Amino acid sequence: MAYEIPVTQARAELAELINRVVYGGERVVVTRHGKPLVALVSAADLERLEEETGPSEERTVSTVTSIGAAQPAAGAASEPRRFGIAAEHRGPDAR
């Protein structure tokens, strides 16, 4: 279990916290308003965590394969819509 400490106290005791992590093998969680903010872990712990998770997988779209025309809604004006966005403005009295 990790040792929790408020951020204001952690500022004043940073050197001691580092020693607890490095030499005592502890993990320290710095909190703000009682919620976890950051954690201090040893470099060895960090290395193990990075090995377990592996490289981060980011999904990106590299190309657009096809573009289709938007179908007009029933009763809508025949004006083409840009970017396939199907929206229409209705006045305050329309339901």
C-alpha positions in Angstrom: 0.0 0.0 0.0 1.2 3.5 -0.8 1.9 6.3 1.6 -0.4 9.3 0.9 0.6 12.9 1.5 -1.1 16.2 0.6 0.7 18.2 -2.1 1.4 21.1 0.3 3.2 18.8 2.8 5.0 17.0 -0.1 6.6 20.3 -1.2 8.1 20.8 2.2 9.3 17.2 2.5 10.4 16.3 -1.0 13.9 15.2 -0.1 12.6 12.9 2.6 9.9 11.5 0.3 12.6 10.7 -2.4 14.6 8.9 0.3 11.6 6.9 1.3 11.0 5.8 -2.3 14.6 5.1 -3.2 15.9 3.5 0.0 12.8 2.4 1.7 11.1 0.9 -1.3 7.9 2.8 -0.6 5.5 4.3 -3.1 4.2 7.8 -2.3 0.9 9.2 -3.6 0.6 12.9 -3.5 -3.0 14.1 -3.1 -4.9 17.3 -3.6 -8.2 17.8 -1.8 -8.0 14.1 -0.8 -7.8 12.9 -4.5 -4.6 11.2 -5.9 -2.7 13.6 -8.0 0.7 12.0 -8.8 2.8 9.0 -7.5 6.4 8.8 -6.6 7.9 5.4 -7.5 11.5 4.2 -7.9 13.1 4.2 -11.3 13.1 0.3 -11.1 9.3 0.3 -10.4 8.8 2.7 -13.4 10.9 0.5 -15.7 8.8 -2.6 -14.6 5.6 -0.7 -15.3 6.7 0.4 -18.7 7.7 -3.2 -19.6 4.3 -4.5 -18.5 2.3 -2.0 -20.5 4.5 -2.1 -23.6 4.5 0.7 -26.1 1.3 2.8 -26.1 -0.9 2.0 -29.0 -2.4 5.1 -30.6 -5.1 4.8 -33.2 -4.8 7.2 -36.0 -6.6 7.6 -39.3 -4.1 7.8 -42.0 -6.3 8.0 -45.1 -10.0 8.4 -46.0 -11.0 5.6 -48.3 -14.3 6.8 -49.5 -16.7 9.8 -49.2 -20.4 9.2 -49.6 -23.1 11.8 -50.2 -25.5 12.5 -47.3 -29.0 11.4 -48.0 -31.6 14.3 -47.6 -34.1 13.8 -44.8 -37.7 13.3 -45.8 -39.3 16.7 -46.5 -36.0 18.6 -46.3 -34.9 21.1 -48.9 -33.0 19.7 -51.8 -30.0 21.9 -51.0 -26.8 19.7 -50.7 -25.4 19.5 -47.2 -21.7 20.1 -46.6 -19.5 17.5 -45.0 -22.3 15.0 -44.7 -23.7 16.8 -41.7 -27.5 16.2 -41.5 -28.9 19.1 -39.4 -31.6 21.6 -39.9 -32.7 24.7 -37.9 -36.2 24.7 -36.5 -37.8 27.8 -35.1 -39.0 27.9 -31.5 -42.6 27.0 -32.6 -41.6 23.9 -34.5 -42.1 20.5 -32.9 
